[in-house]
Amino acid sequence: MKTQIVAYVGAALVLVGLWLFLLFVPLHREHVNLAAQTVEAQQQLDDFKRIMNELPGFMKARESLRLRKAALSSKLYTKDDILKLFDQLKRQAQKQNMLITEISPSVEELLYLNSIVPDSSQPQFLNINLNLKGGYISFGRFVGQVEQSRYFRGLNYCKVIGSKDTRDDIQLQLGFKALLGGIEGKV
């Protein structure tokens, strides 16, 4: 009988061992994995709630930026504004007793400006070349006025054609970069 008890106990221990390794350990691992997945899901849910709470602020900021972009875009030149800029340059020259004989942005540049999407987020610039007639002092005053204008973004070149002894009007050339946006302001 003793061997039978030892055999039963041994069989019971083997069954418990098999049950432990075949059923309990995999179930325990699955339980640990599910617990980890639950923690991860809870973190994702918390992140989602935080994002949902912040969403109205993001939407408001987005709308504010959209309105600001529209306001800034509305200050950019249209094709008619380029003509207004040319008229303003002519008026400034006339105030200084200068005569503009030619205003010439390059054809390639005008074609490029015409081809780009008007809702561009980058500011647009136009290189303007002026041929003028007048005196040195008048030219200096005219250049000073142009440099004080809101559209002025840099001088490309300045050329005087004639001698200092000439009593008649001299030929002058001025090239500068203009920001395509609001010409109002300083004149």
Phi and psi in degrees as a GROMACS rama.xvg file:
@    title "Ramachandran Plot"
@    xaxis  label "Phi"
@    yaxis  label "Psi"
@TYPE xy
-64.0811  -40.5933  LYS-2
-67.7187  -33.1171  THR-3
-67.3898  -40.2937  GLN-4
-66.084  -42.6507  ILE-5
-64.6694  -39.0571  VAL-6
-65.4529  -43.732  ALA-7
-64.3874  -44.1144  TYR-8
-64.8613  -43.0419  VAL-9
-62.4923  -43.2747  GLY-10
-64.6883  -40.2257  ALA-11
-63.9286  -41.7116  ALA-12
-65.961  -39.2656  LEU-13
-64.7157  -43.0606  VAL-14
-63.5041  -42.3926  LEU-15
-63.4847  -42.1659  VAL-16
-62.7243  -45.7141  GLY-17
-62.1407  -44.4541  LEU-18
-61.0954  -41.6485  TRP-19
-62.3422  -48.4699  LEU-20
-80.4309  -30.1848  PHE-21
-91.8467  -31.1309  LEU-22
-113.301  -52.8598  LEU-23
-68.0603  -47.9545  PHE-24
-62.5476  -47.5343  VAL-25
-63.5031  -39.3545  PRO-26
-65.8945  -38.9387  LEU-27
-64.7357  -43.1404  HIS-28
-61.4603  -43.3009  ARG-29
-62.7184  -40.166  GLU-30
-62.8433  -43.2288  HIS-31
-64.5078  -43.0771  VAL-32
-62.0415  -43.4723  ASN-33
-63.3251  -39.4129  LEU-34
-63.2619  -42.1206  ALA-35
-65.6852  -41.6179  ALA-36
-64.8731  -36.0604  GLN-37
-64.9553  -43.3795  THR-38
-62.8619  -43.9825  VAL-39
-63.8614  -42.9139  GLU-40
-63.3467  -38.2342  ALA-41
-64.6919  -40.0096  GLN-42
-63.9852  -42.2799  GLN-43
-63.5811  -40.055  GLN-44
-64.4505  -41.0204  LEU-45
-63.4571  -42.8807  ASP-46
-61.7275  -42.5251  ASP-47
-61.7912  -44.4168  PHE-48
-62.4911  -41.023  LYS-49
-63.1106  -44.2488  ARG-50
-63.8021  -42.3759  ILE-51
-64.2978  -35.509  MET-52
-69.2519  -33.2747  ASN-53
-85.8974  -12.6389  GLU-54
-57.9565  -44.4078  LEU-55
-59.1407  -37.5339  PRO-56
-64.8238  -42.5201  GLY-57
-62.6508  -42.7291  PHE-58
-64.2524  -40.6632  MET-59
-65.2971  -43.7709  LYS-60
-63.9131  -39.5681  ALA-61
-63.1271  -44.9291  ARG-62
-64.7991  -40.2235  GLU-63
-61.6196  -44.1662  SER-64
-66.2356  -37.1488  LEU-65
-63.7096  -42.8198  ARG-66
-65.8606  -39.672  LEU-67
-64.8463  -41.5833  ARG-68
-62.2479  -41.8567  LYS-69
-63.9393  -40.7131  ALA-70
-64.2544  -43.0608  ALA-71
-67.2589  -39.2111  LEU-72
-65.3473  -33.2035  SER-73
-68.4362  -19.0955  SER-74
-85.9201  -8.78594  LYS-75
-75.1357  153.078  LEU-76
-65.7261  144.635  TYR-77
-99.1336  177.953  THR-78
-62.3839  -34.6828  LYS-79
-66.4828  -33.2938  ASP-80
-67.1858  -29.5959  ASP-81
-63.271  -41.2891  ILE-82
-65.562  -37.1775  LEU-83
-63.0286  -38.9425  LYS-84
-61.9515  -43.1794  LEU-85
-62.537  -41.8686  PHE-86
-62.8916  -40.4885  ASP-87
-63.9226  -40.9527  GLN-88
-61.6853  -40.6154  LEU-89
-63.9604  -41.6642  LYS-90
-64.3831  -42.6998  ARG-91
-61.7106  -40.4055  GLN-92
-65.6525  -41.9885  ALA-93
-63.8145  -36.477  GLN-94
-61.2931  -29.672  LYS-95
-100.647  15.9753  GLN-96
58.734  37.6093  ASN-97
-109.187  153.975  MET-98
-120.849  121.658  LEU-99
-84.7213  117.678  ILE-100
-92.3015  -21.3665  THR-101
-159.849  135.568  GLU-102
-119.449  124.31  ILE-103
-143.892  90.4826  SER-104
-73.3493  150.215  PRO-105
-67.5238  149.058  SER-106
-60.7928  -39.8319  VAL-107
-60.2527  -40.3112  GLU-108
-67.163  -41.2341  GLU-109
-65.7754  -38.7268  LEU-110
-64.8563  -39.6896  LEU-111
-63.0732  -46.0632  TYR-112
-60.9198  -35.8999  LEU-113
-69.7636  -27.895  ASN-114
-87.1665  -20.9477  SER-115
-79.9556  154.623  ILE-116
-68.8348  129.165  VAL-117
-65.2142  -17.4387  PRO-118
-91.7971  32.2645  ASP-119
-68.6027  142.449  SER-120
-85.882  -9.18381  SER-121
-96.9988  142.548  GLN-122
-66.5112  150.368  PRO-123
-107.158  143.954  GLN-124
-124.59  152.194  PHE-125
-132.26  128.248  LEU-126
-84.488  121.96  ASN-127
-113.499  133.84  ILE-128
-117.229  127.767  ASN-129
-118.292  134.953  LEU-130
-107.771  126.204  ASN-131
-128.708  160.943  LEU-132
-126.207  136.98  LYS-133
163.666  -169.169  GLY-134
-95.1093  169.35  GLY-135
-63.2893  -47.2995  TYR-136
-65.3765  -43.3746  ILE-137
-61.5774  -40.3489  SER-138
-63.7555  -43.3424  PHE-139
-60.1918  -43.3645  GLY-140
-64.7797  -40.8347  ARG-141
-62.9074  -45.7938  PHE-142
-61.9944  -39.4752  VAL-143
-60.455  -42.3375  GLY-144
-64.2545  -43.5534  GLN-145
-62.6119  -42.3893  VAL-146
-65.3614  -26.1534  GLU-147
-85.1846  -8.00339  GLN-148
-73.0934  151.614  SER-149
-66.5851  -28.4924  ARG-150
-80.1215  -17.8956  TYR-151
-68.2921  128.111  PHE-152
-129.797  11.2063  ARG-153
145.23  144.584  GLY-154
-87.4409  130.203  LEU-155
-91.012  -45.307  ASN-156
-163.79  161.649  TYR-157
-144.953  123.259  CYS-158
-132.912  133.258  LYS-159
-109.193  125.581  VAL-160
-112.531  108.749  ILE-161
142.4  175.684  GLY-162
-107.206  166.502  SER-163
-74.2017  -15.6551  LYS-164
-87.3808  -10.0009  ASP-165
-66.1448  129.562  THR-166
-87.585  -26.6242  ARG-167
-77.1858  173.411  ASP-168
-62.0042  142.456  ASP-169
-101.014  158.095  ILE-170
-87.2088  132.48  GLN-171
-131.867  147.499  LEU-172
-129.103  138.237  GLN-173
-135.758  130.136  LEU-174
-125.223  130.649  GLY-175
-147.51  165.372  PHE-176
-101.752  129.388  LYS-177
-113.642  136.952  ALA-178
-77.5621  127.929  LEU-179
-79.8321  89.0004  LEU-180
179.027  153.743  GLY-181
1.56088  113.511  GLY-182
-90.3905  -7.27045  ILE-183
-70.6621  171.707  GLU-184
110.764  -141.566  GLY-185
-60.901  135.621  LYS-186
